[in-house]
């Protein structure tokens, strides 16, 4: 089989995206795409979608860029918002060998840690050699600070996410740090800290979550 990177021209890094994993699905190869942190947020904030005042600017930006990649690569673009039925992004992520369920239930990525975020995928009509499986960062994380970082216990070892408690906290004065810089449990992950997501990007997502 041909190496996957040979099929991805132009490379996703040209628009501040990165391959977050890939897997075979029948006779197709599914390529999962996410932010290339360090350059993704600056790239997005210089787009027309960011400044046009219309709803869902990040989703529209992602769809435009990934659809262009899909056309260039000879594939079909797929997005988490497609549906119902919705594409199984979580199952794809874990099947790719680059993401796993963390102690708090959220996906943890080999490189992105708890900042795992999938902007879309491209289905290629052929089987390509896949990247080697990654290492689950939780396996070597002795302290597991993600379990105790949430001040209201919305994310904990039960792996059940208390969404109302989370929303109430980040909408209160006590939750200003979470709102400004992102989820404390995600930020506590050592692999997340090494990934270098911009606080402004986390703030954007947290405000949309509210």
Backbone as CSV, one residue per row, in Angstrom:
resi,resn,N_x,N_y,N_z,CA_x,CA_y,CA_z,C_x,C_y,C_z
1,UNK,0.833,-1.195,0.000,0.000,0.000,0.000,0.875,1.255,0.000
2,UNK,0.331,2.305,-0.535,1.027,3.593,-0.589,0.950,4.263,0.776
3,UNK,2.015,4.948,1.177,2.016,5.687,2.437,0.972,6.797,2.389
4,UNK,0.292,6.996,3.493,-0.815,7.961,3.532,-0.362,9.361,3.165
5,UNK,0.786,9.797,3.656,1.197,11.188,3.428,1.356,11.506,1.947
6,UNK,1.605,10.478,1.131,1.750,10.710,-0.302,0.414,11.070,-0.957
7,UNK,-0.691,10.703,-0.310,-2.016,11.015,-0.857,-2.511,12.382,-0.405
8,UNK,-1.851,12.960,0.593,-2.338,14.206,1.190,-1.544,15.387,0.660
9,UNK,-1.826,15.745,-0.564,-1.171,16.885,-1.198,-2.253,17.768,-1.829
10,UNK,-2.331,19.033,-1.392,-1.449,19.729,-0.451,-1.596,19.202,0.970
11,UNK,-0.557,19.377,1.770,-0.558,18.900,3.139,-1.494,19.736,3.997
12,UNK,-2.168,19.128,4.978,-3.109,19.892,5.813,-2.456,21.017,6.592
13,UNK,-1.158,20.907,6.861,-0.464,21.951,7.597,-0.478,23.291,6.864
14,UNK,-0.752,23.262,5.553,-0.812,24.514,4.807,-1.944,25.414,5.277
15,UNK,-2.948,24.820,5.924,-4.036,25.612,6.495,-4.172,25.335,7.985
16,UNK,-3.038,25.111,8.640,-2.970,24.999,10.105,-3.780,23.834,10.659
17,UNK,-3.906,22.768,9.873,-4.523,21.538,10.345,-3.466,20.441,10.398
18,UNK,-3.789,19.362,11.101,-2.874,18.241,11.219,-3.670,16.945,11.179
19,UNK,-3.017,15.872,10.777,-3.645,14.549,10.818,-3.649,14.070,12.262
20,UNK,-4.833,13.857,12.811,-4.977,13.388,14.194,-5.128,11.876,14.273
21,UNK,-5.102,11.218,13.135,-5.240,9.770,13.093,-5.851,9.347,11.778
22,UNK,-5.760,8.064,11.489,-6.352,7.525,10.269,-6.696,6.056,10.516
23,UNK,-7.655,5.560,9.782,-8.090,4.176,9.943,-8.685,3.675,8.651
24,UNK,-8.747,2.363,8.515,-9.413,1.742,7.376,-10.868,1.468,7.744
25,UNK,-11.759,1.783,6.821,-13.188,1.522,6.991,-13.667,0.894,5.695
26,UNK,-13.796,-0.427,5.691,-14.092,-1.116,4.445,-12.935,-0.948,3.484
27,UNK,-13.220,-0.434,2.307,-12.185,-0.213,1.287,-11.749,1.247,1.241
28,UNK,-12.069,1.993,2.288,-11.698,3.404,2.348,-10.720,3.659,3.499
29,UNK,-10.024,4.774,3.402,-9.184,5.265,4.489,-9.788,6.563,5.001
30,UNK,-10.066,6.606,6.289,-10.629,7.799,6.921,-9.491,8.565,7.582
31,UNK,-9.319,9.817,7.187,-8.260,10.670,7.726,-8.905,11.705,8.649
32,UNK,-8.523,11.695,9.913,-9.081,12.604,10.916,-8.207,13.846,11.022
33,UNK,-8.839,15.014,10.985,-8.110,16.277,10.977,-8.478,17.138,12.176
34,UNK,-7.457,17.759,12.763,-7.657,18.651,13.891,-6.697,19.822,13.831
35,UNK,-6.760,20.714,14.788,-5.922,21.915,14.766,-4.435,21.607,14.926
36,UNK,-3.625,22.290,14.153,-2.175,22.296,14.361,-1.892,23.462,15.297
37,UNK,-1.851,23.143,16.594,-1.776,24.215,17.578,-0.471,25.000,17.436
38,UNK,-0.579,26.265,17.781,0.515,27.190,17.593,0.292,28.068,16.374
39,UNK,-0.382,27.514,15.370,-0.666,28.304,14.172,-2.149,28.292,13.799
40,UNK,-2.922,27.344,14.361,-4.330,27.229,13.973,-5.130,28.468,14.346
41,UNK,-5.014,28.911,15.602,-5.845,30.033,16.035,-5.489,31.314,15.289
42,UNK,-4.212,31.670,15.149,-3.901,32.859,14.349,-4.414,32.753,12.912
43,UNK,-4.328,31.550,12.332,-4.818,31.382,10.961,-6.319,31.626,10.885
44,UNK,-7.063,31.075,11.844,-8.515,31.233,11.840,-8.923,32.684,12.037
45,UNK,-8.257,33.390,12.936,-8.672,34.764,13.242,-8.378,35.742,12.105
46,UNK,-7.685,35.280,11.080,-7.444,36.127,9.908,-8.336,35.743,8.721
47,UNK,-9.368,34.948,8.984,-10.265,34.528,7.902,-11.509,35.401,7.853
48,UNK,-12.194,35.348,6.722,-13.445,36.090,6.578,-14.507,35.551,7.524
49,UNK,-14.503,34.242,7.785,-15.514,33.659,8.665,-15.413,34.243,10.080
50,UNK,-14.197,34.456,10.542,-14.009,34.964,11.907,-14.588,36.370,12.059
51,UNK,-14.494,37.173,11.022,-14.888,38.575,11.148,-16.224,38.951,10.547
52,UNK,-16.970,37.985,9.978,-18.183,38.387,9.271,-19.409,38.512,10.165
53,UNK,-19.308,38.139,11.439,-20.417,38.314,12.359,-21.526,37.291,12.229
54,UNK,-21.381,36.297,11.368,-22.395,35.272,11.174,-22.174,34.115,12.153
55,UNK,-23.214,33.297,12.385,-23.080,32.202,13.353,-22.050,31.156,12.921
56,UNK,-21.533,30.442,13.905,-20.675,29.270,13.725,-19.470,29.531,12.816
57,UNK,-18.684,30.556,13.104,-17.564,30.870,12.207,-16.518,29.760,12.131
58,UNK,-16.212,29.103,13.251,-15.174,28.066,13.226,-15.622,26.849,12.439
59,UNK,-16.885,26.477,12.596,-17.410,25.351,11.819,-17.413,25.669,10.327
60,UNK,-17.785,26.898,9.986,-17.813,27.265,8.566,-16.399,27.302,7.983
61,UNK,-15.457,27.812,8.749,-14.059,27.807,8.311,-13.570,26.382,8.108
62,UNK,-13.840,25.514,9.082,-13.399,24.127,8.992,-14.000,23.432,7.771
63,UNK,-15.278,23.679,7.526,-15.928,23.024,6.386,-15.348,23.518,5.073
64,UNK,-15.065,24.786,4.991,-14.496,25.310,3.746,-13.116,24.714,3.490
65,UNK,-12.258,24.722,4.487,-10.891,24.256,4.298,-10.847,22.752,4.065
66,UNK,-11.561,21.997,4.881,-11.503,20.537,4.761,-12.190,20.071,3.489
67,UNK,-13.229,20.754,3.060,-13.861,20.407,1.779,-12.899,20.643,0.616
68,UNK,-12.113,21.711,0.708,-11.103,21.961,-0.327,-10.048,20.863,-0.336
69,UNK,-9.600,20.445,0.857,-8.645,19.351,0.927,-9.231,18.078,0.331
70,UNK,-10.474,17.768,0.675,-11.108,16.551,0.178,-11.147,16.542,-1.348
71,UNK,-11.484,17.675,-1.935,-11.514,17.756,-3.398,-10.128,17.534,-3.984
72,UNK,-9.104,18.143,-3.380,-7.739,17.980,-3.880,-7.245,16.550,-3.721
73,UNK,-7.648,15.881,-2.637,-7.174,14.528,-2.361,-8.020,13.451,-3.042
74,UNK,-9.122,13.852,-3.674,-9.988,12.870,-4.320,-10.865,12.105,-3.361
75,UNK,-11.222,12.761,-2.236,-12.048,12.106,-1.237,-13.323,12.867,-0.950
76,UNK,-13.979,12.495,0.139,-15.239,13.101,0.555,-15.068,13.635,1.968
77,UNK,-15.433,14.894,2.175,-15.329,15.512,3.494,-16.487,15.076,4.385
78,UNK,-16.188,14.855,5.650,-17.175,14.457,6.656,-16.952,15.330,7.892
79,UNK,-18.062,15.737,8.540,-17.952,16.642,9.678,-18.778,16.128,10.859
80,UNK,-18.347,16.451,12.097,-19.090,15.983,13.268,-20.550,16.423,13.292
81,UNK,-20.854,17.552,12.643,-22.227,18.071,12.652,-23.106,17.456,11.572
82,UNK,-22.542,16.617,10.722,-23.338,15.969,9.668,-24.305,14.968,10.309
83,UNK,-25.585,15.165,10.087,-26.535,14.208,10.649,-27.794,14.897,11.124
84,UNK,-28.669,14.135,11.792,-28.493,12.720,12.123,-28.743,11.806,10.926
85,UNK,-28.158,10.616,10.952,-27.229,10.074,11.950,-25.865,10.750,11.820
86,UNK,-25.167,10.880,12.947,-23.893,11.584,12.979,-22.724,10.618,12.764
87,UNK,-21.702,11.069,12.077,-20.538,10.205,11.875,-19.910,9.828,13.219
88,UNK,-19.377,8.617,13.344,-18.863,8.131,14.635,-17.440,8.617,14.915
89,UNK,-17.277,9.916,15.107,-15.926,10.452,15.272,-15.201,9.872,16.487
90,UNK,-15.907,9.668,17.597,-15.237,9.118,18.771,-14.739,7.703,18.504
91,UNK,-15.569,6.893,17.856,-15.149,5.528,17.532,-14.002,5.535,16.529
92,UNK,-14.071,6.441,15.539,-12.970,6.554,14.586,-11.683,6.946,15.294
93,UNK,-11.788,7.902,16.206,-10.597,8.378,16.907,-9.921,7.233,17.666
94,UNK,-10.700,6.449,18.389,-10.114,5.358,19.160,-9.612,4.239,18.255
95,UNK,-10.293,4.019,17.131,-9.847,2.993,16.194,-8.567,3.387,15.471
96,UNK,-8.249,4.676,15.473,-7.053,5.148,14.772,-5.759,4.816,15.520
97,UNK,-5.877,4.421,16.785,-4.686,4.154,17.578,-3.990,5.401,18.063
98,UNK,-4.678,6.557,17.979,-4.100,7.821,18.425,-4.893,8.474,19.553
99,UNK,-6.014,7.873,19.953,-6.857,8.462,20.990,-7.484,7.358,21.832
100,UNK,-7.727,7.686,23.106,-8.252,6.721,24.064,-9.204,7.437,25.012
101,UNK,-9.996,6.666,25.732,-10.844,7.264,26.756,-9.976,7.580,27.966
102,UNK,-10.057,8.809,28.440,-9.247,9.249,29.571,-9.927,8.856,30.883
103,UNK,-9.247,9.042,32.018,-9.882,8.745,33.314,-11.139,9.554,33.592
104,UNK,-11.307,10.710,32.930,-12.511,11.517,33.137,-13.520,11.328,32.007
105,UNK,-13.261,10.361,31.132,-14.228,10.029,30.097,-13.995,10.684,28.758
106,UNK,-13.415,11.893,28.743,-13.122,12.570,27.486,-12.010,11.845,26.734
107,UNK,-11.963,12.047,25.431,-10.875,11.474,24.658,-9.561,12.169,24.996
108,UNK,-8.511,11.378,25.094,-7.169,11.913,25.225,-6.383,11.479,23.993
109,UNK,-5.651,12.412,23.396,-4.940,12.163,22.147,-3.451,12.027,22.424
110,UNK,-2.783,11.214,21.620,-1.363,10.955,21.830,-0.542,12.235,21.833
111,UNK,-0.915,13.201,21.012,-0.152,14.447,20.923,-0.885,15.618,21.560
112,UNK,-2.198,15.675,21.394,-2.976,16.822,21.868,-3.443,16.674,23.305
113,UNK,-3.289,15.502,23.910,-3.784,15.291,25.261,-5.290,15.486,25.330
114,UNK,-5.753,16.160,26.378,-7.188,16.402,26.539,-7.681,17.583,25.705
115,UNK,-6.800,18.172,24.882,-7.234,19.175,23.919,-7.646,18.512,22.600
116,UNK,-7.851,17.213,22.609,-8.278,16.507,21.399,-9.517,17.177,20.803
117,UNK,-9.433,17.526,19.527,-10.513,18.235,18.848,-10.476,17.857,17.375
118,UNK,-11.591,17.379,16.867,-11.648,16.922,15.478,-12.507,17.888,14.667
119,UNK,-11.863,18.608,13.745,-12.572,19.583,12.936,-13.291,18.936,11.767
120,UNK,-12.891,17.720,11.412,-13.540,17.019,10.309,-12.700,15.831,9.890
121,UNK,-13.128,15.179,8.830,-12.409,14.016,8.309,-12.575,13.979,6.798
122,UNK,-11.712,13.222,6.168,-11.819,12.991,4.728,-11.781,11.486,4.488
123,UNK,-12.781,10.999,3.759,-12.816,9.584,3.375,-12.156,9.444,2.009
124,UNK,-11.076,8.677,1.949,-10.354,8.436,0.699,-10.748,7.069,0.134
125,UNK,-11.019,6.982,-1.168,-11.530,5.737,-1.755,-10.431,4.719,-2.066
126,UNK,-9.545,4.494,-1.118,-8.472,3.515,-1.289,-7.882,3.232,0.087
127,UNK,-7.131,2.150,0.181,-6.468,1.792,1.428,-5.018,2.249,1.381
128,UNK,-4.626,3.024,2.375,-3.264,3.530,2.474,-2.618,2.991,3.748
129,UNK,-1.289,2.931,3.732,-0.576,2.581,4.949,-0.903,3.605,6.028
130,UNK,-1.157,3.126,7.227,-1.558,4.005,8.316,-0.360,4.372,9.191
131,UNK,-0.429,5.528,9.859,0.626,5.880,10.814,0.702,4.843,11.934
132,UNK,1.871,4.703,12.531,2.012,3.800,13.662,1.129,4.258,14.820
133,UNK,0.637,3.298,15.584,-0.186,3.639,16.744,0.611,4.475,17.726
134,UNK,-0.060,5.409,18.376,0.589,6.273,19.349,0.617,5.655,20.730
135,UNK,1.140,6.401,21.682,1.215,5.984,23.077,0.176,6.743,23.887
136,UNK,-0.655,6.021,24.616,-1.649,6.648,25.472,-0.930,7.390,26.600
137,UNK,-1.026,8.736,26.644,-0.295,9.487,27.676,-0.766,9.171,29.086
138,UNK,-2.004,8.666,29.234,-2.504,8.333,30.569,-1.755,7.151,31.173
139,UNK,-1.183,6.287,30.323,-0.482,5.111,30.831,0.751,5.476,31.635
140,UNK,1.352,6.610,31.332,2.567,7.020,32.039,2.335,8.236,32.933
141,UNK,1.085,8.591,33.156,0.744,9.741,33.997,0.405,9.228,35.394
142,UNK,1.351,9.360,36.313,1.170,8.788,37.642,0.145,9.557,38.469
143,UNK,0.169,10.879,38.405,-0.666,11.695,39.289,-2.108,11.853,38.805
144,UNK,-2.312,11.773,37.492,-3.634,11.943,36.885,-4.365,13.177,37.450
145,UNK,-3.771,14.351,37.275,-4.363,15.569,37.836,-5.713,15.928,37.244
146,UNK,-6.062,15.385,36.101,-7.368,15.668,35.500,-8.512,15.243,36.413
147,UNK,-8.249,14.240,37.275,-9.316,13.705,38.128,-9.735,14.671,39.233
148,UNK,-8.853,15.552,39.627,-9.138,16.417,40.775,-9.132,17.902,40.437
149,UNK,-8.890,18.249,39.171,-8.732,19.660,38.817,-10.048,20.427,38.762
150,UNK,-11.148,19.757,38.435,-12.422,20.469,38.294,-12.916,20.939,39.662
151,UNK,-13.137,22.220,39.864,-13.526,22.731,41.190,-14.934,22.343,41.614
152,UNK,-15.777,21.901,40.685,-17.140,21.495,41.065,-17.376,20.013,40.834
153,UNK,-16.321,19.277,40.491,-16.452,17.837,40.316,-17.274,17.419,39.121
154,UNK,-17.390,18.290,38.128,-18.173,17.933,36.941,-17.491,16.847,36.125
155,UNK,-16.159,16.764,36.239,-15.375,15.734,35.571,-14.580,14.999,36.638
156,UNK,-14.809,13.682,36.733,-14.164,12.919,37.789,-14.058,11.453,37.375
157,UNK,-13.651,10.615,38.312,-13.391,9.205,37.997,-14.642,8.434,37.599
158,UNK,-15.835,8.981,37.863,-17.063,8.280,37.459,-17.251,8.290,35.949
159,UNK,-16.489,9.147,35.256,-16.556,9.295,33.798,-17.930,9.759,33.326
160,UNK,-18.713,10.342,34.231,-20.001,10.923,33.852,-19.862,12.435,33.937
161,UNK,-20.085,13.098,32.847,-19.878,14.538,32.754,-21.128,15.262,33.213
162,UNK,-21.020,16.021,34.298,-22.142,16.782,34.838,-22.217,18.115,34.102
163,UNK,-22.911,18.117,32.968,-22.974,19.302,32.117,-23.632,20.486,32.826
164,UNK,-24.772,20.304,33.504,-25.378,21.465,34.185,-24.451,22.096,35.215
165,UNK,-23.723,21.276,35.978,-22.804,21.820,36.983,-21.669,22.588,36.329
166,UNK,-21.174,22.068,35.213,-20.096,22.737,34.484,-20.570,24.089,33.952
167,UNK,-21.722,24.110,33.315,-22.236,25.357,32.754,-22.511,26.390,33.847
168,UNK,-23.074,25.940,34.959,-23.372,26.865,36.044,-22.087,27.469,36.593
169,UNK,-21.039,26.654,36.677,-19.783,27.153,37.227,-19.123,28.168,36.304
170,UNK,-18.997,27.836,35.028,-18.281,28.752,34.136,-19.090,30.013,33.841
171,UNK,-20.388,29.968,34.144,-21.203,31.166,33.988,-21.234,32.035,35.225
172,UNK,-20.509,31.604,36.271,-20.484,32.353,37.520,-19.151,33.073,37.673
173,UNK,-19.066,34.038,38.591,-17.779,34.713,38.828,-16.674,33.737,39.237
174,UNK,-17.033,32.691,39.988,-16.031,31.716,40.424,-15.442,30.933,39.256
175,UNK,-16.158,30.873,38.166,-15.690,30.114,37.012,-14.990,30.955,35.959
176,UNK,-14.602,32.178,36.323,-14.003,33.090,35.338,-12.733,32.536,34.725
177,UNK,-11.931,31.825,35.517,-10.684,31.271,34.980,-10.975,30.192,33.944
178,UNK,-11.962,29.328,34.220,-12.347,28.289,33.250,-12.862,28.926,31.956
179,UNK,-13.675,29.967,32.103,-14.233,30.636,30.931,-13.138,31.311,30.114
180,UNK,-12.193,31.932,30.787,-11.159,32.692,30.086,-10.130,31.806,29.405
181,UNK,-9.722,30.727,30.085,-8.584,29.955,29.587,-8.873,28.492,29.311
182,UNK,-10.100,28.057,29.569,-10.454,26.685,29.239,-10.579,25.799,30.454
183,UNK,-11.171,24.637,30.234,-11.449,23.643,31.269,-10.189,23.320,32.075
184,UNK,-10.309,23.405,33.399,-9.163,23.136,34.266,-8.714,21.684,34.187
185,UNK,-9.650,20.769,34.015,-9.259,19.361,33.899,-8.466,19.115,32.626
186,UNK,-8.887,19.716,31.528,-8.136,19.589,30.279,-6.752,20.230,30.421
187,UNK,-6.709,21.390,31.067,-5.451,22.103,31.224,-4.496,21.382,32.171
188,UNK,-5.035,20.598,33.107,-4.186,19.902,34.071,-3.416,18.745,33.442
189,UNK,-3.908,18.227,32.338,-3.265,17.090,31.668,-1.855,17.492,31.213
190,UNK,-0.803,16.780,31.637,0.548,17.143,31.207,0.720,17.162,29.691
191,UNK,0.051,16.241,28.992,0.171,16.228,27.540,-0.521,17.441,26.932
192,UNK,-1.643,17.874,27.520,-2.305,19.094,27.058,-1.374,20.291,27.212
193,UNK,-0.672,20.364,28.349,0.222,21.486,28.601,1.347,21.537,27.577
194,UNK,1.769,20.382,27.113,2.844,20.338,26.116,2.348,20.715,24.725
195,UNK,1.029,20.720,24.536,0.468,20.948,23.203,0.390,22.423,22.840
196,UNK,0.227,23.274,23.833,0.322,24.707,23.577,-0.878,25.352,22.924
197,UNK,-2.088,24.964,23.330,-3.260,25.634,22.773,-3.346,27.066,23.305
198,UNK,-3.735,27.992,22.422,-3.879,29.397,22.814,-5.077,29.564,23.745
199,UNK,-4.915,30.288,24.867,-6.051,30.531,25.762,-7.226,31.197,25.044
200,UNK,-6.939,32.034,24.052,-8.020,32.704,23.309,-8.901,31.693,22.587
201,UNK,-8.296,30.613,22.117,-9.078,29.575,21.449,-9.983,28.868,22.444
202,UNK,-9.453,28.562,23.635,-10.269,27.926,24.662,-11.412,28.843,25.086
203,UNK,-11.146,30.136,25.211,-12.177,31.093,25.569,-13.290,31.111,24.526
204,UNK,-12.922,31.053,23.274,-13.890,31.021,22.171,-14.821,29.816,22.341
205,UNK,-14.247,28.641,22.594,-15.053,27.424,22.734,-15.914,27.484,23.990
206,UNK,-15.364,27.991,25.089,-16.136,28.033,26.325,-17.324,28.973,26.208
207,UNK,-17.149,30.096,25.550,-18.269,31.018,25.363,-19.336,30.394,24.467
208,UNK,-18.906,29.630,23.470,-19.888,28.953,22.617,-20.635,27.864,23.394
209,UNK,-19.942,27.212,24.330,-20.541,26.176,25.146,-21.639,26.739,26.042
210,UNK,-21.410,27.962,26.556,-22.436,28.593,27.386,-23.683,28.924,26.586
